[in-house]
Amino acid sequence: MTALTQQLAEFVTETRFDHLPDTVVAESKRLLLDTIGCALGAVHTESGRIALDYVNMLGGNSDATVIGSAARSSATSAAYANARLANVLDADDTFPTSTHFGNATVFSALALAEMQARSGRELITAIAVGFDLGARIGSWMGAPMQIENGQVTGWNELGGPAATISWAAIGAASNIAGLDARQANHAFGIGGANSPQPTLRKWAESVEQPMYKYADAGWCAEVGVSAALLAKLGSTGFKDFLDGDNAFWKTYGSPTHDDAALMSGLGSRWQILNTTYKPWPCCRWIHHPLTAFTRLMAEHSLTAGEIERVTVRANPFALTRIFREQQPADMLSAEFSHAHALAAAAHGVPPGPLWYAPKTMNDDSIAAFRARVSVVAEPSSANIAEWMTGGQWRGVPGGVDIHARGRVFSATADHALGDPWNQETHFTDQALRAKFNVMAGLDTLGRGASALVQAAGTLADAVMNIEALPVSRISDQLQVVFEAGGRS
């Protein structure tokens, strides 16, 4: 019984650029640009510094670009560092299984594309294919809860999105490395058996977050690169890892699975078109209240100083202790704090690295605003199961009640800014470029500013036209950005 594993292995290895619809090509380039930007934004964070020091300590062949470093490194080390960087600020795309696929998909593909001197068309194909594999497996396993007759009846003891991120990297790496279907079948077994632990419950209970949250995105990318390279060398793995009574869904703690969500529309309904982009660097579950909050601020010209208090109405996933923390002690914990996100937005802090810079985290006015934010349940999303379709959330309401000027301003957002399913929230190319500029450092212009502006613009242009260019154009321009920005 290897039908599912074999079909997906064939899809991963046999898909070519000419098979991709124009919309998928365009979205793959958008994801590439956004993910590179998120990595650039994290270079000067403590977690970013550790990632760069780690791969520098390891050394290795100079096969691939390490963002934020003058030195190149091995494909595995580059994939590790870059994917970790891309997830540090929690600003990277989020698929509606609450999973960040872009980090490991993009940087496993880019590392091997550089190593093997692939074309931009091949890079785009690997990104589209890898993302699709990870997203389908995440949808296949479903939510980390038990649902009966449309009602949530309990939460899984095991589970989490981390391992499906590895699957996206495995798919991207298998495609760009030129594996055949038999080799990819083994890569699935190698990577699937060595994917991260299901630590979502531990994460949800922890107010003080480790730097890797529930899993290190760098490891997920490295799993994909290593699995593909080992399989190409002849190493074997379980050939039926997605089939049978002990298939991956069961070994990873899911109580059930949906084969239709895994296989329906394979090669025609591309899951990358369902990913969401983040205007703000914080957990996606905070974006629904943030969308409502910023709309009210703009509509009524509210200022931070006149807001007496804010009640956030959050969905069930965003009600745990970490989301209620008013005075988070560190950057990683602040990324899950409703209070910090609203405070940073209310004070007009550019949504990027500055949200978590010491001067923002320790600002007295920011801290005072955080103290005025409380979190309660949003009634319309109490039964979160009814907002699911095929193992995915396509909208989960969240809202705010702002007390100011002697009245209450209230709004609820069913969809958050960055959701692709309606024109009102779709993240435009213009918004994507503006976010990229902030992440590249153009919001803190200083010495060498003009050079950085030009370098970042040229890099963005290269990414958005990469189907007509060699992948080396991206890696070369990343070095120019590094030099212009004074990265170290």
C-alpha positions as semicolon CSV with decimal commas, in nm:
position;residue;x (nm);y (nm);z (nm)
1;M;0,000;0,000;0,000
2;T;0,215;0,285;-0,128
3;A;-0,034;0,459;-0,355
4;L;-0,041;0,797;-0,177
5;T;0,335;0,809;-0,130
6;Q;0,403;0,710;-0,490
7;Q;0,154;0,953;-0,642
8;L;0,297;1,244;-0,447
9;A;0,654;1,139;-0,527
10;E;0,564;1,140;-0,897
11;F;0,399;1,481;-0,866
12;V;0,703;1,627;-0,690
13;T;0,957;1,495;-0,938
14;E;0,768;1,519;-1,267
15;T;0,624;1,871;-1,237
16;R;0,800;2,128;-1,456
17;F;0,774;2,505;-1,496
18;D;0,554;2,472;-1,802
19;H;0,297;2,288;-1,589
20;L;0,248;2,588;-1,360
21;P;-0,040;2,831;-1,419
22;D;0,059;3,196;-1,446
23;T;-0,106;3,268;-1,111
24;V;0,112;3,008;-0,941
25;V;0,429;3,146;-1,099
26;A;0,335;3,494;-0,979
27;E;0,254;3,378;-0,626
28;S;0,575;3,175;-0,602
29;K;0,773;3,489;-0,683
30;R;0,577;3,689;-0,428
31;L;0,645;3,424;-0,165
32;L;1,014;3,424;-0,256
33;L;1,037;3,802;-0,216
34;D;0,845;3,807;0,112
35;T;1,049;3,524;0,262
36;I;1,383;3,680;0,167
37;G;1,262;4,006;0,320
38;C;1,165;3,835;0,647
39;A;1,513;3,682;0,667
40;L;1,681;4,018;0,603
41;G;1,477;4,174;0,881
42;A;1,599;3,922;1,138
43;V;1,973;3,950;1,074
44;H;2,039;4,184;1,368
45;T;1,820;4,000;1,620
46;E;1,973;3,781;1,889
47;S;1,823;3,466;1,739
48;G;1,953;3,569;1,399
49;R;2,301;3,629;1,534
50;I;2,305;3,282;1,688
51;A;2,199;3,122;1,359
52;L;2,476;3,302;1,171
53;D;2,740;3,224;1,435
54;Y;2,632;2,861;1,433
55;V;2,677;2,806;1,060
56;N;3,000;3,005;1,067
57;M;3,124;2,771;1,339
58;L;3,035;2,467;1,128
59;G;3,205;2,590;0,812
60;G;3,153;2,397;0,489
61;N;3,174;2,420;0,113
62;S;3,086;2,765;-0,025
63;D;2,788;2,636;-0,221
64;A;2,513;2,872;-0,111
65;T;2,437;3,220;0,023
66;V;2,390;3,280;0,393
67;I;2,180;3,594;0,434
68;G;2,351;3,848;0,656
69;S;2,697;3,701;0,610
70;A;2,981;3,775;0,371
71;A;3,073;3,404;0,371
72;R;2,892;3,135;0,175
73;S;2,843;2,791;0,323
74;S;2,717;2,441;0,249
75;A;2,366;2,391;0,117
76;T;2,249;2,239;0,445
77;S;2,399;2,519;0,656
78;A;2,264;2,793;0,430
79;A;1,918;2,636;0,430
80;Y;1,930;2,615;0,808
81;A;2,041;2,972;0,874
82;N;1,816;3,136;0,615
83;A;1,500;2,946;0,711
84;R;1,556;3,019;1,079
85;L;1,610;3,386;1,000
86;A;1,288;3,397;0,798
87;N;1,083;3,278;1,095
88;V;1,251;3,481;1,371
89;L;1,021;3,786;1,350
90;D;0,709;3,575;1,293
91;A;0,642;3,795;0,990
92;D;0,650;3,514;0,734
93;D;0,353;3,386;0,538
94;T;0,099;3,164;0,714
95;F;-0,101;2,890;0,546
96;P;-0,453;2,835;0,687
97;T;-0,340;2,527;0,880
98;S;-0,156;2,778;1,106
99;T;0,174;2,683;0,944
100;H;0,463;2,880;0,798
101;F;0,564;2,694;0,483
102;G;0,751;2,973;0,305
103;N;1,066;2,971;0,518
104;A;1,173;2,610;0,464
105;T;1,027;2,582;0,114
106;V;1,210;2,885;-0,022
107;F;1,543;2,833;0,144
108;S;1,579;2,459;0,089
109;A;1,505;2,523;-0,279
110;L;1,734;2,825;-0,303
111;A;2,029;2,651;-0,135
112;L;2,019;2,356;-0,375
113;A;1,946;2,581;-0,672
114;E;2,267;2,770;-0,597
115;M;2,462;2,451;-0,532
116;Q;2,354;2,302;-0,864
117;A;2,345;2,627;-1,069
118;R;1,976;2,594;-1,151
119;S;1,766;2,841;-1,347
120;G;1,506;3,076;-1,206
121;R;1,235;2,868;-1,372
122;E;1,354;2,562;-1,184
123;L;1,362;2,755;-0,856
124;I;1,004;2,874;-0,902
125;T;0,891;2,519;-0,983
126;A;1,053;2,379;-0,669
127;I;0,888;2,645;-0,452
128;A;0,542;2,578;-0,598
129;V;0,577;2,200;-0,570
130;G;0,729;2,198;-0,223
131;F;0,472;2,436;-0,084
132;D;0,193;2,224;-0,230
133;L;0,324;1,906;-0,072
134;G;0,358;2,058;0,274
135;A;0,021;2,231;0,257
136;R;-0,155;1,916;0,141
137;I;-0,004;1,705;0,417
138;G;-0,097;1,969;0,673
139;S;-0,455;1,975;0,543
140;W;-0,458;1,593;0,533
141;M;-0,382;1,571;0,905
142;G;-0,635;1,841;0,993
143;A;-0,669;2,053;1,303
144;P;-0,511;1,964;1,641
145;M;-0,855;1,895;1,786
146;Q;-1,133;1,639;1,795
147;I;-1,451;1,738;1,614
148;E;-1,787;1,561;1,638
149;N;-2,097;1,682;1,450
150;G;-1,922;2,008;1,374
151;Q;-1,837;2,078;1,741
152;V;-1,495;2,083;1,907
153;T;-1,496;1,811;2,172
154;G;-1,130;1,815;2,277
155;W;-0,773;1,902;2,189
156;N;-0,502;1,662;2,076
157;E;-0,234;1,568;2,324
158;L;0,013;1,555;2,036
159;G;0,032;1,763;1,723
160;G;0,162;2,078;1,568
161;P;0,257;2,223;1,233
162;A;0,633;2,179;1,251
163;A;0,666;1,847;1,072
164;T;0,455;1,958;0,779
165;I;0,704;2,242;0,728
166;S;0,968;1,972;0,682
167;W;0,748;1,808;0,418
168;A;0,740;2,132;0,220
169;A;1,120;2,140;0,231
170;I;1,141;1,772;0,130
171;G;0,921;1,837;-0,171
172;A;1,107;2,149;-0,281
173;A;1,447;1,986;-0,234
174;S;1,347;1,667;-0,416
175;N;1,229;1,868;-0,715
176;I;1,525;2,104;-0,745
177;A;1,778;1,825;-0,682
178;G;1,645;1,634;-0,983
179;L;1,535;1,319;-0,801
180;D;1,330;1,060;-0,983
181;A;1,009;0,928;-0,830
182;R;1,180;0,627;-0,669
183;Q;1,440;0,847;-0,504
184;A;1,176;1,095;-0,389
185;N;0,980;0,808;-0,240
186;H;1,284;0,731;-0,024
187;A;1,339;1,101;0,052
188;F;0,985;1,112;0,189
189;G;1,065;0,826;0,422
190;I;1,401;0,968;0,531
191;G;1,269;1,318;0,595
192;G;0,934;1,213;0,740
193;A;1,097;0,983;0,995
194;N;1,337;1,255;1,105
195;S;1,097;1,549;1,127
196;P;1,047;1,762;1,444
197;Q;0,855;1,650;1,749
198;P;0,486;1,744;1,796
199;T;0,537;2,011;2,064
200;L;0,238;2,238;2,004
201;R;0,081;2,176;2,345
202;K;0,409;2,258;2,521
203;W;0,435;2,579;2,318
204;A;0,078;2,679;2,398
205;E;0,139;2,644;2,772
206;S;0,465;2,846;2,774
207;V;0,454;3,221;2,838
208;E;0,829;3,255;2,793
209;Q;0,906;3,126;2,445
210;P;1,225;2,952;2,332
211;M;1,390;3,107;2,028
212;Y;1,265;2,828;1,802
213;K;0,902;2,853;1,926
214;Y;0,746;2,508;1,866
215;A;1,020;2,401;1,622
216;D;1,324;2,548;1,452
217;A;1,234;2,635;1,093
218;G;1,603;2,595;1,012
219;W;1,597;2,230;1,108
220;C;1,287;2,180;0,893
221;A;1,471;2,320;0,590
222;E;1,781;2,118;0,666
223;V;1,574;1,798;0,696
224;G;1,445;1,857;0,343
225;V;1,786;1,928;0,192
226;S;1,950;1,634;0,369
227;A;1,670;1,390;0,283
228;A;1,690;1,478;-0,088
229;L;2,068;1,459;-0,105
230;L;2,082;1,130;0,087
231;A;1,816;0,975;-0,135
232;K;2,001;1,091;-0,445
233;L;2,314;0,917;-0,315
234;G;2,116;0,594;-0,273
235;S;2,009;0,603;0,092
236;T;1,675;0,437;0,155
237;G;1,379;0,529;0,372
238;F;1,030;0,400;0,437
239;K;0,869;0,372;0,094
240;D;0,513;0,388;0,228
241;F;0,543;0,669;0,481
242;L;0,211;0,826;0,381
243;D;0,022;0,496;0,354
244;G;-0,120;0,224;0,576
245;D;-0,229;0,201;0,937
246;N;0,092;0,359;1,065
247;A;0,114;0,639;0,812
248;F;0,263;0,974;0,899
249;W;-0,064;1,125;1,019
250;K;-0,082;0,864;1,293
251;T;0,283;0,867;1,396
252;Y;0,259;1,244;1,439
253;G;-0,040;1,227;1,670
254;S;-0,334;1,325;1,451
255;P;-0,652;1,135;1,550
256;T;-0,770;1,120;1,190
257;H;-0,685;1,208;0,832
258;D;-0,858;1,319;0,512
259;D;-0,723;1,159;0,193
260;A;-0,938;1,391;-0,018
261;A;-0,766;1,696;0,132
262;L;-0,434;1,534;0,049
263;M;-0,497;1,433;-0,311
264;S;-0,791;1,623;-0,461
265;G;-0,690;1,861;-0,737
266;L;-0,326;1,756;-0,726
267;G;-0,150;1,950;-1,000
268;S;-0,452;2,171;-1,069
269;R;-0,557;2,329;-0,738
270;W;-0,237;2,487;-0,614
271;Q;-0,223;2,548;-0,241
272;I;0,027;2,833;-0,263
273;L;-0,265;3,047;-0,380
274;N;-0,419;3,007;-0,034
275;T;-0,128;3,133;0,172
276;T;-0,166;3,454;0,371
277;Y;0,086;3,736;0,408
278;K;0,151;3,928;0,727
279;P;0,140;4,308;0,736
280;W;0,258;4,289;1,099
281;P;0,537;4,078;1,256
282;C;0,333;3,875;1,504
283;C;0,125;3,558;1,526
284;R;-0,136;3,532;1,251
285;W;-0,413;3,481;1,508
286;I;-0,346;3,837;1,631
287;H;-0,396;3,978;1,280
288;H;-0,777;3,959;1,291
289;P;-0,807;4,187;1,597
290;L;-0,522;4,399;1,456
291;T;-0,710;4,441;1,130
292;A;-1,017;4,562;1,318
293;F;-0,804;4,782;1,547
294;T;-0,608;4,961;1,274
295;R;-0,922;5,016;1,067
296;L;-1,091;5,185;1,364
297;M;-0,780;5,391;1,437
298;A;-0,772;5,518;1,079
299;E;-1,147;5,566;1,040
300;H;-1,181;5,776;1,354
301;S;-0,831;5,933;1,359
302;L;-0,768;5,785;1,702
303;T;-0,432;5,840;1,871
304;A;-0,260;5,616;2,123
305;G;-0,275;5,879;2,396
306;E;-0,653;5,913;2,392
307;I;-0,724;5,540;2,411
308;E;-0,823;5,455;2,766
309;R;-0,833;5,078;2,720
310;V;-0,882;4,809;2,457
311;T;-1,062;4,477;2,486
312;V;-0,940;4,225;2,230
313;R;-1,189;3,959;2,124
314;A;-0,983;3,658;2,018
315;N;-1,050;3,314;1,874
316;P;-0,994;3,005;2,094
317;F;-0,636;2,950;1,973
318;A;-0,539;3,303;2,080
319;L;-0,668;3,286;2,437
320;T;-0,386;3,093;2,604
321;R;-0,154;3,259;2,856
322;I;0,103;3,372;2,605
323;F;-0,156;3,568;2,406
324;R;-0,285;3,736;2,723
325;E;0,058;3,846;2,846
326;Q;0,056;4,223;2,885
327;Q;0,425;4,281;2,950
328;P;0,624;4,020;2,754
329;A;0,984;3,990;2,869
330;D;1,147;3,913;2,534
331;M;1,100;3,940;2,159
332;L;0,975;3,584;2,099
333;S;0,711;3,613;2,370
334;A;0,609;3,958;2,245
335;E;0,530;3,809;1,904
336;F;0,233;3,631;2,065
337;S;0,113;3,919;2,284
338;H;-0,203;4,097;2,172
339;A;-0,109;4,382;2,402
340;H;0,233;4,441;2,248
341;A;0,106;4,419;1,891
342;L;-0,168;4,674;1,951
343;A;0,070;4,903;2,139
344;A;0,329;4,897;1,859
345;A;0,062;4,958;1,595
346;A;-0,104;5,237;1,794
347;H;0,230;5,418;1,829
348;G;0,311;5,390;1,459
349;V;0,619;5,172;1,499
350;P;0,715;5,046;1,149
351;P;0,599;4,680;1,138
352;G;0,931;4,499;1,121
353;P;1,243;4,459;1,337
354;L;1,172;4,785;1,524
355;W;0,866;4,626;1,686
356;Y;1,105;4,425;1,902
357;A;1,403;4,659;1,930
358;P;1,500;4,741;2,292
359;K;1,385;5,103;2,253
360;T;1,036;4,977;2,165
361;M;1,017;4,692;2,413
362;N;1,133;4,921;2,697
363;D;0,944;5,235;2,598
364;D;0,732;5,365;2,887
365;S;0,442;5,471;2,664
366;I;0,439;5,130;2,492
367;A;0,439;4,955;2,830
368;A;0,159;5,180;2,958
369;F;-0,053;5,104;2,652
370;R;0,007;4,729;2,688
371;A;-0,125;4,750;3,045
372;R;-0,454;4,885;2,909
373;V;-0,516;4,586;2,678
374;S;-0,717;4,285;2,792
375;V;-0,819;3,972;2,600
376;V;-1,154;3,792;2,603
377;A;-1,319;3,533;2,378
378;E;-1,477;3,635;2,047
379;P;-1,827;3,478;2,062
380;S;-1,862;3,423;1,687
381;S;-1,546;3,210;1,669
382;A;-1,607;3,010;1,987
383;N;-1,673;2,694;1,785
384;I;-1,364;2,717;1,570
385;A;-1,455;2,398;1,384
386;E;-1,730;2,573;1,186
387;W;-1,468;2,799;1,027
388;M;-1,280;2,507;0,872
389;T;-1,291;2,376;0,515
390;G;-1,087;2,073;0,410
391;G;-0,858;2,093;0,711
392;Q;-0,796;2,469;0,665
393;W;-0,919;2,788;0,828
394;R;-1,028;3,043;0,569
395;G;-1,134;3,304;0,822
396;V;-1,172;3,309;1,199
397;P;-1,331;3,625;1,343
398;G;-1,152;3,846;1,589
399;G;-1,228;4,199;1,702
400;V;-1,166;4,487;1,939
401;D;-1,356;4,730;2,157
402;I;-1,165;5,059;2,190
403;H;-1,263;5,285;2,480
404;A;-1,182;5,647;2,391
405;R;-1,346;5,992;2,383
406;G;-1,615;5,876;2,622
407;R;-1,746;5,606;2,389
408;V;-1,666;5,257;2,263
409;F;-1,547;5,195;1,907
410;S;-1,605;4,832;1,807
411;A;-1,525;4,625;1,500
412;T;-1,485;4,258;1,408
413;A;-1,282;4,117;1,120
414;D;-1,377;3,780;0,972
415;H;-1,069;3,800;0,750
416;A;-0,734;3,962;0,829
417;L;-0,529;4,187;0,607
418;G;-0,315;3,961;0,393
419;D;-0,584;3,697;0,337
420;P;-0,606;3,613;-0,036
421;W;-0,974;3,521;-0,057
422;N;-1,123;3,865;-0,109
423;Q;-1,007;4,187;-0,271
424;E;-1,040;4,390;0,048
425;T;-0,773;4,194;0,235
426;H;-0,554;4,072;-0,054
427;F;-0,186;4,169;-0,005
428;T;-0,097;4,367;-0,316
429;D;0,240;4,371;-0,489
430;Q;0,279;4,730;-0,370
431;A;0,218;4,627;-0,009
432;L;0,458;4,336;-0,050
433;R;0,735;4,565;-0,175
434;A;0,671;4,815;0,103
435;K;0,706;4,538;0,361
436;F;1,023;4,413;0,190
437;N;1,175;4,761;0,210
438;V;1,107;4,781;0,583
439;M;1,259;4,438;0,638
440;A;1,566;4,534;0,433
441;G;1,622;4,828;0,668
442;L;1,491;5,119;0,465
443;D;1,286;5,243;0,761
444;T;1,605;5,320;0,955
445;L;1,807;5,492;0,683
446;G;2,149;5,613;0,784
447;R;2,496;5,597;0,637
448;G;2,492;5,441;0,292
449;A;2,116;5,482;0,265
450;S;2,108;5,555;-0,107
451;A;2,317;5,247;-0,183
452;L;2,085;5,028;0,023
453;V;1,775;5,170;-0,145
454;Q;1,919;5,089;-0,486
455;A;2,045;4,744;-0,381
456;A;1,713;4,643;-0,224
457;G;1,520;4,764;-0,528
458;T;1,745;4,573;-0,767
459;L;1,709;4,258;-0,554
460;A;1,330;4,287;-0,552
461;D;1,329;4,336;-0,930
462;A;1,547;4,028;-0,975
463;V;1,315;3,816;-0,763
464;M;1,002;3,932;-0,945
465;N;1,160;3,851;-1,281
466;I;1,354;3,541;-1,178
467;E;1,185;3,310;-1,431
468;A;1,396;3,482;-1,698
469;L;1,720;3,485;-1,496
470;P;1,972;3,246;-1,342
471;V;1,940;3,192;-0,967
472;S;2,285;3,345;-0,927
473;R;2,126;3,685;-0,991
474;I;1,953;3,660;-0,654
475;S;2,258;3,539;-0,466
476;D;2,480;3,807;-0,623
477;Q;2,234;4,082;-0,534
478;L;2,195;3,953;-0,179
479;Q;2,568;4,014;-0,139
480;V;2,523;4,371;-0,267
481;V;2,245;4,428;-0,013
482;F;2,469;4,287;0,260
483;E;2,748;4,528;0,169
484;A;2,516;4,829;0,130
485;G;2,343;4,767;0,460
486;G;2,660;4,720;0,660
487;R;2,557;4,372;0,766
488;S;2,800;4,173;0,975
